[in-house]
């Protein structure tokens, strides 16, 4: 099992790429999404980075429900992984494509020149596969459009907090410490826990575990499992959590972070809150659970680097990163 692979810290004026790793910038002529894209680029540039937009990020590019066919998306991703000038890769948006090209990723290129990969939703599969195969501390984070592109709608103080924490995660070889809490964090089960962060979009995590790119179950030993879900039924979430239970994951983790649910439909006759579902599946496991956290599709997203040790204190409603996600740029 590979050890944690930290990318080199980014520096001011470093070149970063925006890539269509799943969905496209569409539909063509959608001024709202194109505006969010432009605002997302500006948010990244304000952090001090030079932005290069990859060719597949174009309103006229699409194939089925994605920006291009799997082999073409993988080819562009691999070119960015191999390009020594590109120091980080930001995912344009999520979608339904990444499972189709996990076997085409150049994992040796990741090992040779690890760099931060940022995104969420369908991009969770990329993060988790890279983590499983190489140990890369990939970043579950904002997307360029529905993420960084929405920062203009966030209160000035919150936007400044988010920009600061992203910049420190990407550029500092020191632990970030406490992450800024957002709306309505809740203690679903009392306690404190420390451990490496592992997680992403719940349904993608469960799907991945049925493939050769699964996260080894040992990776969950003492981990803090974080997850979110959207556009699904409460019974499906309950079932997916039981899949993780049956796979032994819930017996290994030290704590859990649950993101704010997005468009969750509660199945008739069942519980009316996500908290009830989580606690029912956990049973008598003494695992602290921090709920309604800023990770996922409701946004804005806090950066969650896979494999990096974190601490949750559910009574204090606190989440801290105890280790840096990057190594010194001079190392």
PELINNOR-V690203 format. One record per residue. N is the residue number from 1. RES is the residue in one letter. D_FIRST is the distance of its C-alpha to the first C-alpha in Angstrom with 2 decimals. Layout:
BEGIN
N,RES,D_FIRST ; N,RES,D_FIRST
END
This chain:
BEGIN
1,X,0.00 ; 2,X,3.83 ; 3,X,6.61 ; 4,X,9.57 ; 5,X,11.62 ; 6,X,15.25 ; 7,X,18.07 ; 8,X,21.25 ; 9,X,23.94 ; 10,X,26.62 ; 11,X,30.15 ; 12,X,33.54 ; 13,X,34.61 ; 14,X,31.17 ; 15,X,31.06 ; 16,X,29.05 ; 17,X,29.16 ; 18,X,29.97 ; 19,X,28.61 ; 20,X,29.40 ; 21,X,25.93 ; 22,X,27.48 ; 23,X,31.03 ; 24,X,34.04 ; 25,X,36.53 ; 26,X,39.18 ; 27,X,41.68 ; 28,X,43.66 ; 29,X,46.21 ; 30,X,44.51 ; 31,X,45.70 ; 32,X,43.80 ; 33,X,40.35 ; 34,X,41.34 ; 35,X,42.58 ; 36,X,39.31 ; 37,X,37.51 ; 38,X,39.94 ; 39,X,39.53 ; 40,X,35.74 ; 41,X,36.10 ; 42,X,38.57 ; 43,X,36.30 ; 44,X,33.54 ; 45,X,36.25 ; 46,X,37.62 ; 47,X,34.36 ; 48,X,35.35 ; 49,X,33.29 ; 50,X,34.73 ; 51,X,33.96 ; 52,X,33.76 ; 53,X,34.09 ; 54,X,32.52 ; 55,X,34.88 ; 56,X,33.57 ; 57,X,34.56 ; 58,X,38.15 ; 59,X,40.33 ; 60,X,41.45 ; 61,X,38.02 ; 62,X,36.85 ; 63,X,35.78 ; 64,X,35.96 ; 65,X,34.19 ; 66,X,32.22 ; 67,X,32.93 ; 68,X,32.54 ; 69,X,31.16 ; 70,X,27.38 ; 71,X,27.41 ; 72,X,29.50 ; 73,X,27.39 ; 74,X,24.23 ; 75,X,26.34 ; 76,X,27.49 ; 77,X,24.08 ; 78,X,22.81 ; 79,X,25.96 ; 80,X,25.28 ; 81,X,21.70 ; 82,X,23.25 ; 83,X,26.32 ; 84,X,26.20 ; 85,X,29.00 ; 86,X,27.18 ; 87,X,25.29 ; 88,X,24.33 ; 89,X,24.60 ; 90,X,26.42 ; 91,X,26.57 ; 92,X,30.19 ; 93,X,29.94 ; 94,X,28.09 ; 95,X,29.16 ; 96,X,28.07 ; 97,X,26.56 ; 98,X,22.88 ; 99,X,21.66 ; 100,X,23.75 ; 101,X,21.98 ; 102,X,18.22 ; 103,X,18.27 ; 104,X,20.44 ; 105,X,18.44 ; 106,X,17.90 ; 107,X,14.22 ; 108,X,15.04 ; 109,X,17.76 ; 110,X,15.56 ; 111,X,13.53 ; 112,X,16.97 ; 113,X,18.76 ; 114,X,16.92 ; 115,X,19.65 ; 116,X,20.21 ; 117,X,20.52 ; 118,X,22.92 ; 119,X,24.11 ; 120,X,24.00 ; 121,X,25.20 ; 122,X,24.15 ; 123,X,22.09 ; 124,X,19.70 ; 125,X,18.24 ; 126,X,17.58 ; 127,X,16.01 ; 128,X,13.69 ; 129,X,12.76 ; 130,X,12.25 ; 131,X,10.10 ; 132,X,7.92 ; 133,X,8.01 ; 134,X,8.42 ; 135,X,8.08 ; 136,X,11.89 ; 137,X,14.15 ; 138,X,16.36 ; 139,X,19.64 ; 140,X,21.01 ; 141,X,24.58 ; 142,X,28.04 ; 143,X,28.91 ; 144,X,31.61 ; 145,X,34.33 ; 146,X,33.88 ; 147,X,32.49 ; 148,X,33.45 ; 149,X,36.49 ; 150,X,37.58 ; 151,X,37.58 ; 152,X,41.26 ; 153,X,41.98 ; 154,X,40.26 ; 155,X,42.47 ; 156,X,42.72 ; 157,X,41.29 ; 158,X,38.22 ; 159,X,37.70 ; 160,X,37.88 ; 161,X,35.34 ; 162,X,32.84 ; 163,X,33.47 ; 164,X,33.06 ; 165,X,29.72 ; 166,X,28.28 ; 167,X,29.67 ; 168,X,28.23 ; 169,X,24.70 ; 170,X,24.88 ; 171,X,26.85 ; 172,X,26.35 ; 173,X,23.92 ; 174,X,25.07 ; 175,X,24.11 ; 176,X,26.22 ; 177,X,27.11 ; 178,X,29.02 ; 179,X,28.90 ; 180,X,32.39 ; 181,X,33.08 ; 182,X,34.88 ; 183,X,37.03 ; 184,X,37.13 ; 185,X,33.91 ; 186,X,34.24 ; 187,X,33.07 ; 188,X,32.33 ; 189,X,31.24 ; 190,X,31.97 ; 191,X,29.60 ; 192,X,27.14 ; 193,X,23.37 ; 194,X,20.73 ; 195,X,17.09 ; 196,X,14.71 ; 197,X,16.19 ; 198,X,14.78 ; 199,X,17.32 ; 200,X,20.00 ; 201,X,22.72 ; 202,X,22.60 ; 203,X,23.75 ; 204,X,21.29 ; 205,X,18.32 ; 206,X,19.79 ; 207,X,20.46 ; 208,X,16.98 ; 209,X,15.60 ; 210,X,17.87 ; 211,X,16.32 ; 212,X,13.57 ; 213,X,12.37 ; 214,X,11.89 ; 215,X,9.77 ; 216,X,7.78 ; 217,X,10.42 ; 218,X,8.59 ; 219,X,8.41 ; 220,X,12.15 ; 221,X,12.69 ; 222,X,15.51 ; 223,X,15.17 ; 224,X,18.30 ; 225,X,18.47 ; 226,X,20.85 ; 227,X,22.59 ; 228,X,25.91 ; 229,X,27.84 ; 230,X,31.09 ; 231,X,33.79 ; 232,X,33.06 ; 233,X,34.63 ; 234,X,33.89 ; 235,X,33.55 ; 236,X,30.75 ; 237,X,28.85 ; 238,X,29.55 ; 239,X,28.27 ; 240,X,24.99 ; 241,X,24.39 ; 242,X,25.19 ; 243,X,22.61 ; 244,X,19.95 ; 245,X,21.80 ; 246,X,21.89 ; 247,X,18.16 ; 248,X,17.75 ; 249,X,16.56 ; 250,X,19.81 ; 251,X,19.62 ; 252,X,16.47 ; 253,X,17.49 ; 254,X,19.78 ; 255,X,21.85 ; 256,X,22.74 ; 257,X,24.34 ; 258,X,26.46 ; 259,X,28.01 ; 260,X,31.66 ; 261,X,32.22 ; 262,X,33.79 ; 263,X,36.48 ; 264,X,35.36 ; 265,X,37.99 ; 266,X,38.54 ; 267,X,39.16 ; 268,X,42.64 ; 269,X,42.99 ; 270,X,39.67 ; 271,X,38.80 ; 272,X,39.91 ; 273,X,37.09 ; 274,X,33.34 ; 275,X,33.21 ; 276,X,34.75 ; 277,X,32.21 ; 278,X,29.20 ; 279,X,30.83 ; 280,X,31.90 ; 281,X,28.42 ; 282,X,27.02 ; 283,X,29.92 ; 284,X,30.14 ; 285,X,26.61 ; 286,X,27.34 ; 287,X,25.23 ; 288,X,26.87 ; 289,X,27.28 ; 290,X,28.46 ; 291,X,30.20 ; 292,X,31.88 ; 293,X,29.73 ; 294,X,30.04 ; 295,X,27.06 ; 296,X,27.81 ; 297,X,30.81 ; 298,X,33.55 ; 299,X,32.51 ; 300,X,32.66 ; 301,X,28.92 ; 302,X,27.30 ; 303,X,24.22 ; 304,X,21.00 ; 305,X,18.03 ; 306,X,14.69 ; 307,X,12.45 ; 308,X,15.60 ; 309,X,17.19 ; 310,X,20.42 ; 311,X,23.25 ; 312,X,25.57 ; 313,X,29.01 ; 314,X,30.60 ; 315,X,33.99 ; 316,X,34.19 ; 317,X,32.68 ; 318,X,30.35 ; 319,X,26.92 ; 320,X,25.61 ; 321,X,22.77 ; 322,X,22.04 ; 323,X,20.03 ; 324,X,20.69 ; 325,X,18.90 ; 326,X,19.85 ; 327,X,20.42 ; 328,X,23.90 ; 329,X,25.45 ; 330,X,26.93 ; 331,X,23.73
END
